Each structure stands twice: as structure tokens, then as C-alpha cells.
Amino acid sequence: MTSRIVLSMSNTSEWDDAHDYLSKSRVVLFHKTCQIKYRKQYIEKCIPYEETHATTIGSRYHNFMELFMAVADKYPTDQWHTFIHPDFTEEEIPMLKWTIDLEIERYKSNPELWKPIALEYQIVDHEHKIRGIIDRIDQIDGSTVNIIEYKTSKSHDKAKLQMEFGFYDLLLDAVPELEGYKRKYTVIYPRFQKVIELNPSRRATTEKRIKDIFDAIENDSFKPACGIDVDTMQLSYKYGYCNICTLEEIAVYNGINQYLPS
């Protein structure tokens, strides 16, 4: 019988005290979206969080899976689909059914280690001043753990996921109970009905990304993702439409405010 890993409980006060530490979403926002949005959202705090349809779907899926994975093994697998409440929408139900079928197969193949060793696990890393919540950690055997990330989005960005897993890879070093265990990284895509394994970004790359953010904060040096076509004086967007900054702000950031019509 494989010895089951027992992780220490998350420390709520430690988590709350580290509210200014970098999170996965902060790192992705800075490096994959826009540094100006990062400054306005996390430093100036002038952009309030807004719930969207996509974030609502993601939250409801995560909440369901946290409850399901915690108690499902107390019931026969032929009853697992009854966990899906009628309040779930036509968009959500197929994702939940597919996920449950996936877990039934996993349970049949290894009931002893089916139950995750952690769900929505909070980790604080004081060395790098980062913190994060990992959706799920499974123990595969006596030497390997699987870091699970749920994604209900309508798109797949491999580079972004590798960046996120690189962040987790660094964060997990702060968990002493996992020292010496090999790590797999897996994305569960219920919308696409796919399970994808990915390698995280290299350690040095992740550490540099974190350093870049702290340097930007210290020097108040943030660059926009937007540019301006000086012929048409129209904004061009690298990552899609954004209305956070004005045309004048972007011109100043790009050093071409002299070209703006007076």
C-alpha cells in the first residue's frame, strides 16, 4: 500500500498577511496582458473587479469540483451524476457530466489514491513574495504528484499555461511535505473534453518574471501593451480591445504625444 501524503493545513492569517504578494493572475496580467492595467488594478486600485459570465462559469465549476472531490468516494460511482444540481445551466451540465465520467474512470483504475491530497490549496512563499491557490493536487504513487488546473475558458493558450505552471512550480517548493516528489502538471478542459499535460516554464524564467514586476513597482516603470499608428493616430492593441487608457495617455507612454492633434 502506498503511503499517502498528508499536507499541513493552510494558514489563513499567513495568507491574509501576504495580500500584497504576487499571485499567478498578477504575473500573467503583467507579462501577457498589460503593465499599465497591472498598475491601475493592483497599485492605484482604480479598476474594480468585475464578475463576467466566464468568471461566473469558472467559479461555479471550481466550487462544484471542490465539493464533489471531497465527498464523492463515500457514494457508489453510479450515483455520482446525481451531484449535478438542476440549477446548473445547459452550458455547464455537459462539462460536469464529462468531468464526472473522467473521475469515475480514474477511481476505477486507482481507488486507493483517487481522493486528492489537496483541494483549493493556499500556499505562501515568503522567499519570493508570492502566493497562490492550487486547484487540486493528486498523488499518483509513492514518488509523483499531479498538479491539476481546471480551465473552463473558450480558448487554449499554451504559453500562458506554462507561465502559470512555472509559477506553481516555484510556489510548491514552499511545501515541505512535497520535497523529493516528482511533479506532473495537468490541465482539465471540460468545455473541450480534453486533458492536457504540460511542462512548466523554466525556473530561471519564472524568477525573472517575478523580479521584473518588483523592479517595475520600485521604479514606477510600466509599459502599455498598446501602440499608436502615427499616420492615422489610431490605437493598435496587441491583446485585443482595451479602454483603460486614453489616447493621450498612450501617446505619452509611447513618447509620441507631440504628434497628437492640438
N, C-alpha and C positions, 0 to 999 in steps of 0.2 A: 504494500500500500504506500502511495506517495505521501510524504509529509506535506501537509497543507500550510501555506504561508499565512501568517497572521499579521496584518498590518496594524500599527498603532492608530488610535482614533485621531481624527483631525482636531486640531486645537483652534476653537472658534475665536478666542481672544487674540491668538497669534495671527490668525487670518485677518481679523479686523484691523489690527495694528499695522499690517502691511498693505493698507489700502492704496498707498502711493507707489507700490512696487509695479514693475511691468507685468502685464498679462499677455497671453497669446494674442488676443484681439488687438491689443495696443501695438504689438510688434508688427502684426500683419497690416494694420492701418497705416503705420508709419512707412513701411517698406513696400507695400503693394497697392496702396490707395493714394494718400496724400498727406504730406507732412504738415501742411497748413491746417488741414482738418484735424489732425492729431493735436496741434497746439490749441485750436479753438475748442476742441471737445474735452481734452484732459487737463490743459493748463489754464486757459482762460475760462473754461467751463461755461461757454456761452451757447453751446449746441446741446439741447436736451435730448435724452434718449427717447426715441420714438418706436413704439411697437408697430411692426408691419405684419402683413399676412404671412410672410415667410418666417419671421421670427416666432410668430404665434404657433405655426405648424411645428417648428423645431422644438419649442418649449413643451408643447403637448406630447410630442413623441418621446422626448427625453424623460418627462415625468412618468409616462406610461411604462417605459422600459425600466426605470429605476424601481418602480413598484413590482412590475412583473418579474424581473430577475431576482428580487429579494424573496418572493414567496411562491413562485410557480412550482418549484420542486416538491412542495407539500401536497400537490394535487396530481392526479393522473394526467399524462400528456394529452389524452383525448378530451380533456376539459380546458385545456389552455386557451383555446379560441374564445371561450366564454368570458375571458377577461376583457374583451373588447366591448366597451360600453356603447349603447345605441347613440349616445351624444356625439360620437366621432363622425366626421363627415365622409362623404363619398371619396374625397381626395385622400383622407387619412386611412380608411379601413383597409384598402389593398396593401398599403405599406406595413400596417400592423400584422395583417394575416401572413404576409410573406416572411416577416421577421420571426413570427412565432413558429412557422414551419421550419425556418432555419435553425431555431433553437431546439426544436423537437429532434431534429437530426443530430445536432451536437450532443444533446442529452443522451440519446440512444448510443452514441459512439463512446461516450465517456461520462457516465453519470456521477462518478466519484468526484471529478473535478469540474463538473458543469457550472456550479454556482460560482460567480465571480468573487475574487478576494477583495474587491473594492468597487463601489458604485459612487459616481459623482464625488471623487476623492480629492480633497483640498490639500495642496502641497505649497509650502512656503520655503523658498531658497534665499537665505539671508546673504550668502556669499555673492550671488549675482543680482540680488534685489529683484527677484521675480517671484510670481506666484501663479498658480493655475489650478483648474479643476479638470481632472481626467474623467471622461465619461464612464469608463469601465476598465478594470484590469482582470484578466483571466489568467489562471495558472494552467499551463499546458502540460507540464510534467515536473519532475524534480529539479530541472535546470533552466526552464524557459517560462517567461510570462508574455502575455499578448496584450498590448495596449490598444484598446478599442475606441474608435471615434465614430460617432453617429453623424451622418450628414443627410439632411432631408432637402437640400437645395436642388435647384433645377440645372445646375452646372457642375462641371468637374474641372478643378484647377490643380494639376499635379504639383506644380511648383509651390503653390500656396500650401498644399497639404504637407509637402516635405518640409516647408518652413515651420509649420505648426508642430510636426513630429520632432523636428530638431529642437524646438523649444521644450517639448515634453522630455526629450532625451536628456537635456541638461537638468531639467527640473527633477527628474527621477533619481538623480544622484543624491538628492537630499533625503531619500527614503532609505534608511539603513537596512531595513528588512529585505530589500531587493538587491543588496550588494552581492555581486557574483552571479546573478541571474542574467541569462541572455534575454534580449528583448525583441519581440516582433511588433510590428506596427500595422494595424489593420483598420481600414475604413469600411463601415457598413452603410451601403447606399440603398435604403428601402424603396426610394422612388424609382431607381433604375433596376432594383432587384439584383444588385451586384455586391460582391465582397472583394475588396482590393487590398493587396499587401504592398506597402511602400517602404523605402528606406528613408530615414530622416536626413535632413541636411547635416553636413559635417559639423563637428563640434566647434571648430575654429570659426566657421561661417556664422553659426548661431551666436557665439560670443561677440563677434564683431558687430553683428546687427544690434545686439543689446547695447554695446558700447557706443555705437553711432547715435542711438536715441538719447542716452545720457549726455553725450557731447553736445547734441543739438539743444537739449534743455539748458545745459550750463552756459552755452554761448548764445542762446536765443537765436539759433540759426536753423530755420525751417524753410524748405523749398517746396513750391507748389508742384502739383502734377500737371498743371495746365500750362499752355503756351499761348502766344498771340501771333497770328499772321499779320505782319506789319503792313502788308499790302491792303488787306481787307479790314484790319483791326477787329477781327473776329477771334473769339476764344477757340482753341482746339483742346480737346480733352483726351488724355491718354487712357483713362479708365472709365469713360462714359460721362454723361452729363452731370454737372455739379453746379450748384448755385450758391455755394458757401461764400465765395469771394466775389467782389465786384470787378468789373473790367479795370478800374483804376488800380485796385489792389494788385491784380495780376500783372499789370504793366509795371508797377513799382518793383515787384518781386523779380521780374524778368529784366529790369534795368532799361526799359524802353518807354517809360512814361512820357518822354519828350515827344513821342510820335502820336500821342493821343490828340484828337481834335480839341481845340480850346472852346 
